[in-house]
Amino acid sequence: MSDLTALDRIRELLDPALAECSSEHGYLDLLGEEPIDESIAQRLMHSGLLPRIYERFWRPALIGAMKGPLGPSTGQEMALVRRMLELGPGDHVLDVACGPGNVTRALAQSIGDDGLAVGIDASATMLTRAVQDTEAGNVGYVRGDAVNLPFRPASFDAVSCLAALYLFDRPVEALAGMARALRPGGRIAIMTTRRLPLIGPVNDVVGVASGVRMFGDHEVTDALTRLGFSGLRHRTYGLTQFVSGRLA
Ligand SMILES: C[S@@+](CC[C@H](N)C(=O)[O-])C[C@H]1O[C@@H](n2cnc3c(N)ncnc32)[C@H](O)[C@@H]1O
């Protein structure tokens, strides 16, 4: 087991030009005062209230409703994502748009003390909560932009991005950054929105108004194929889709 803290270990994975960033709030802060986005959904993510209710109330209610009655519970979803990512002891896993660290901590349980789980998010309030709620020594957080990931290429064995791709202004660029962050053979797991064919136009109107984008059933898989992923699996539950694959 390494004597370095999780934040020391994460600094070593950052683009060298960024490694001197502040850690005064318990996470590595690459954004300072810089705002990222201004959609309704984004502003909500930066509020003080949402991080406090997100994991226990908001996510189970909202994402649960989107997954529908036949979708996995939160616990089943975490087990599914761990399987999709084929995590093992010593792995480095990046959780993109980690919010209050709920998924990051779940993934960290599968990688042992020598592994490293890194959560990245733009919201200072979400990350403050993540730091408060995290005891494990193999987890650390970065405040940065998911669409412009700050890590050296090929730093991770696995990358997850759950309940967030639909908030990004440039989702395909974000997926390309995730591919760059992965080592050859690295695994990816995405959970995002799903545009239902029959009510697609309604989905789109709601999406444009709120800043939540709805993805067609082939959109994410096609983008990952173009980025060099294979063995893609696509599962749908209600208004959500789960996609996994492996980088060649
Ligand atoms: C709904 S939460 C998802 C949290 C967690 N991944 C989960 O599955 O519960 C969405 C998160 O995406 C983050 N986010 C949105 N756009 C981002 C961006 N461009 N860069 C980094 N984080 C972003 C928000 O700050 C928010 O914490």
The ligand as a Gaussian input file, in Angstrom:
#p B3LYP/6-31G(d) Opt

LIG

0 1
 C      -26.919000      14.324000     -11.384000
 S      -25.256000      14.533000     -10.815000
 C      -24.613000      12.890000     -11.037000
 C      -23.837000      12.411000      -9.850000
 C      -23.427000      10.942000      -9.931000
 N      -22.612000      10.692000     -11.107000
 C      -24.619000      10.004000      -9.928000
 O      -24.730000       9.156000     -10.817000
 O      -25.447000      10.100000      -9.026000
 C      -24.586000      15.395000     -12.209000
 C      -23.234000      16.045000     -11.892000
 O      -22.643000      16.461000     -13.121000
 C      -21.836000      17.581000     -12.824000
 N      -21.470000      18.247000     -14.081000
 C      -22.284000      18.712000     -15.033000
 N      -21.574000      19.265000     -16.046000
 C      -20.256000      19.124000     -15.708000
 C      -19.037000      19.464000     -16.344000
 N      -19.005000      20.065000     -17.552000
 N      -17.895000      19.176000     -15.715000
 C      -17.904000      18.543000     -14.508000
 N      -19.021000      18.199000     -13.858000
 C      -20.189000      18.476000     -14.450000
 C      -22.722000      18.397000     -11.905000
 O      -21.987000      19.339000     -11.157000
 C      -23.345000      17.299000     -11.034000
 O      -22.634000      17.121000      -9.838000

